[in-house]
Amino acid sequence: MYGENASANMQRPLPVPDPGTLLADTSRGDRVGEFQGVAGPYWSLRPVGGGREWEVEPRYVRPALLMEQLRARTARLNARSRGEVL
């Protein structure tokens, strides 16, 4: 029978976003980070206000909602106003 070995749940791979795109990591409670690049099968994200990158499987990533983007950018501006190095 045709398609017998084909997976019933075939998903297209997600397009790789541009660096700096804000994404939400659903495996970490919708933590928002800037897309840094691809590291093997994972995507690297960095907190908007700076900090350590983390890796996540692309299936757990979604575009950040407008409210999440605003919150992340405000946190960055507040850190900058305190004189923190970003």
Backbone hydrogen bonds in HBPLUS format (Angstrom, degrees):
<---DONOR---> <-ACCEPTOR-->    atom                        ^
c    i                          cat <-CA-CA->   ^        H-A-AA   ^      H-
h    n   atom  resd res      DA  || num        DHA   H-A  angle D-A-AA Bond
n    s   type  num  typ     dist DA aas  dist angle  dist       angle   num
A0006-ALA N   A0003-GLY O   3.17 MM   3  5.03 153.6  2.25  99.4 107.4     1
A0021-THR N   A0018-ASP O   3.12 MM   3  5.78 155.8  2.18 143.8 144.3     2
A0020-GLY N   A0035-PHE O   2.80 MM  15  5.10 168.4  1.81 147.5 150.2     3
A0035-PHE N   A0021-THR O   2.85 MM  14  5.32 157.1  1.91 145.2 152.5     4
A0064-ALA N   A0022-LEU O   3.26 MM  42  5.69 169.7  2.27 129.1 125.9     5
A0023-LEU N   A0033-GLY O   2.89 MM  10  5.55 169.1  1.90 164.7 167.2     6
A0033-GLY N   A0023-LEU O   2.91 MM  10  5.55 157.6  1.96 158.1 165.6     7
A0024-ALA N   A0062-ARG O   2.77 MM  38  5.37 172.2  1.78 166.1 168.9     8
A0062-ARG N   A0024-ALA O   3.06 MM  38  5.37 151.5  2.15 146.2 154.9     9
A0025-ASP N   A0031-ARG O   2.80 MM   6  5.17 164.8  1.82 144.7 149.0    10
A0028-ARG N   A0025-ASP O   3.21 MM   3  5.64 161.7  2.24 110.9 116.5    11
A0030-ASP N   A0025-ASP O   2.95 MM   5  4.81 120.0  2.33 131.7 137.1    12
A0026-THR N   A0060-TYR O   2.78 MM  34  5.29 154.5  1.85 169.9 169.5    13
A0034-GLU N   A0046-ARG O   2.73 MM  12  5.18 160.0  1.77 153.6 151.0    14
A0046-ARG N   A0034-GLU O   2.97 MM  12  5.18 145.8  2.09 132.9 143.5    15
A0036-GLN N   A0044-SER O   2.79 MM   8  5.31 167.0  1.81 158.9 154.9    16
A0044-SER N   A0037-GLY O   2.84 MM   7  5.41 173.7  1.85 162.5 163.5    17
A0039-ALA N   A0042-TYR O   2.85 MM   3  5.19 168.4  1.86 145.6 149.5    18
A0042-TYR N   A0039-ALA O   3.13 MM   3  5.19 161.4  2.16 121.9 122.2    19
A0043-TRP N   A0056-VAL O   2.85 MM  13  5.41 168.6  1.86 155.8 158.1    20
A0056-VAL N   A0043-TRP O   2.96 MM  13  5.41 150.3  2.05 146.4 155.9    21
A0045-LEU N   A0054-TRP O   2.85 MM   9  5.47 167.6  1.86 165.2 169.2    22
A0054-TRP N   A0045-LEU O   2.81 MM   9  5.47 153.4  1.88 155.5 164.5    23
A0050-GLY N   A0047-PRO O   3.02 MM   3  5.20 160.6  2.06 113.6 117.0    24
A0060-TYR N   A0057-GLU O   2.94 MM   3  5.74 164.4  1.97 128.1 132.9    25
A0061-VAL N   A0058-PRO O   3.14 MM   3  5.27 161.9  2.17 115.3 115.6    26
A0068-GLU N   A0065-LEU O   3.03 MM   3  5.12 115.9  2.46  98.9 114.7    27
A0069-GLN N   A0065-LEU O   2.89 MM   4  6.20 154.1  1.96 156.6 164.7    28
A0070-LEU N   A0066-LEU O   2.95 MM   4  6.20 160.4  1.99 150.6 155.6    29
A0071-ARG N   A0067-MET O   2.98 MM   4  6.17 161.1  2.02 146.9 151.8    30
A0072-ALA N   A0068-GLU O   3.02 MM   4  6.14 160.7  2.05 145.9 150.9    31
A0073-ARG N   A0069-GLN O   2.93 MM   4  6.13 162.9  1.96 152.8 157.5    32
A0074-THR N   A0070-LEU O   2.94 MM   4  6.04 153.7  2.01 147.4 154.8    33
A0075-ALA N   A0071-ARG O   3.04 MM   4  6.24 153.9  2.11 143.8 150.6    34
A0076-ARG N   A0072-ALA O   3.10 MM   4  6.40 150.8  2.19 143.5 151.0    35
A0077-LEU N   A0073-ARG O   3.01 MM   4  6.30 161.8  2.05 148.5 152.7    36
A0078-ASN N   A0074-THR O   2.90 MM   4  6.10 157.1  1.95 151.4 157.8    37
A0079-ALA N   A0075-ALA O   3.00 MM   4  6.17 155.4  2.06 144.5 150.9    38
A0080-ARG N   A0076-ARG O   2.96 MM   4  6.23 158.3  2.01 149.9 156.1    39
A0081-SER N   A0077-LEU O   2.93 MM   4  6.16 151.9  2.01 144.9 152.5    40
A0082-ARG N   A0078-ASN O   3.12 MM   4  6.37 133.4  2.35 139.5 150.9    41
A0082-ARG N   A0079-ALA O   3.18 MM   3  5.19 133.7  2.40  95.3 107.7    42
A0084-GLU N   A0079-ALA O   3.06 MM   5  5.47 155.4  2.12 160.9 153.0    43
A0083-GLY N   A0080-ARG O   2.99 MM   3  5.10 155.6  2.05 104.4 111.8    44
